[in-house]
Amino acid sequence: MSYAVKSLAQGSRELIAFRIGEQEFCVNIMSVREIRGWTQATPMPHAPAYVLGVINLRGAVLPIVDLSARLGMKDAEPSARHVIIVAQVKNRVVGLLVEAVSDILTITEENIQPVPEISSDLEKQYARGILAIDKRMICMIELDALFAEKALDKESEAA
């Protein structure tokens, strides 16, 4: 039995798209470890408001981040329909709570539009660009920037 390996064209990359509310976002698929169903998280004292708590993932403690709240949107109300994207962010693994995974996209740099000038400074730090694909507007998120210490410090100063 042989398997064909799909190779990406030079300069292209794959992204995983997901929904939060009425908006679509995407992240580099290389940072995604797995996608799993919603599991109730155990709250942690003194955690930031966007951290729902932790779950046991095959013997490892995994923090669960409400990505909606982290992006400054309305807090999620987790249900059985929500999913957790387990992602590698720098040297740690986190679970990102989203409403649904919608697509796997293959794009090139030409597909990425710049972030509009009207965006907030915090948004400009983590938004890598906007993709206009099939009448959809998808915000490309840079997870390393979203969870960078500088971004977290600025958020706590603004609070």
Residue pairs with C-beta under 8 A, 6 or more apart in sequence:
8 14
8 106
9 108
11 108
11 109
12 106
12 107
12 108
13 28
13 29
13 30
13 106
13 107
13 108
14 28
14 29
14 30
14 104
14 105
14 106
14 107
15 26
15 27
15 28
15 29
15 104
15 105
15 106
15 107
15 131
15 140
16 26
16 27
16 29
16 32
16 35
16 85
16 101
16 103
16 104
16 105
17 24
17 25
17 26
17 101
17 102
17 103
17 104
17 105
17 138
18 24
18 25
18 26
18 27
18 83
18 85
18 98
18 99
18 100
18 101
18 102
19 25
19 98
19 99
19 100
19 101
19 102
20 67
20 68
20 71
20 73
20 76
20 98
20 99
21 68
21 73
21 74
21 99
23 73
23 139
24 102
24 136
24 137
24 138
24 139
25 67
25 71
25 98
25 138
25 139
25 140
25 141
26 105
26 131
26 138
26 139
26 140
26 141
27 85
27 87
27 140
27 141
27 143
28 143
29 104
31 87
31 88
31 89
31 143
32 85
32 86
32 87
32 88
33 86
33 87
33 88
33 93
34 86
35 83
35 84
35 85
35 86
35 101
36 83
36 84
36 86
37 80
37 82
37 83
37 84
38 78
38 79
38 80
38 81
38 82
38 83
38 84
38 97
39 55
39 84
40 55
40 78
41 52
41 53
41 54
41 55
41 64
42 53
42 54
42 55
43 52
43 53
44 51
44 53
44 54
44 63
47 53
47 63
48 152
49 69
49 75
50 65
50 66
50 67
50 69
50 70
51 63
51 64
51 65
51 66
52 64
52 65
52 66
52 78
52 97
53 63
53 64
54 61
54 62
54 63
54 64
55 61
55 62
55 64
55 84
55 95
56 62
57 86
57 95
60 93
62 86
62 93
62 94
62 95
63 94
63 95
64 84
64 94
64 95
64 96
64 97
65 94
65 95
65 96
65 97
66 75
66 76
66 78
66 97
67 76
67 96
67 97
67 98
68 74
68 75
68 76
68 97
68 98
69 75
69 76
70 146
71 141
71 146
72 120
72 122
72 123
76 82
76 97
76 99
78 97
81 99
81 100
82 97
82 98
82 99
82 100
83 97
83 98
83 99
83 100
83 101
84 95
84 96
84 97
84 98
85 95
85 96
85 98
85 101
86 93
86 94
86 95
86 96
87 93
87 94
87 95
87 96
87 143
89 143
89 144
89 146
89 147
90 144
90 147
94 147
105 131
105 133
105 138
107 131
107 133
111 131
111 132
111 133
112 128
112 129
112 130
112 131
112 140
113 129
113 130
113 131
113 132
114 129
114 130
115 123
115 124
115 127
115 128
115 129
115 130
116 130
119 127
121 154
122 151
122 154
122 155
122 158
125 145
125 146
125 148
125 150
125 151
125 154
126 141
126 142
126 143
126 145
126 146
126 151
127 139
127 140
127 141
127 142
128 140
128 141
128 142
128 145
129 140
130 137
130 138
130 139
130 140
131 137
131 138
131 139
131 140
132 138
145 151
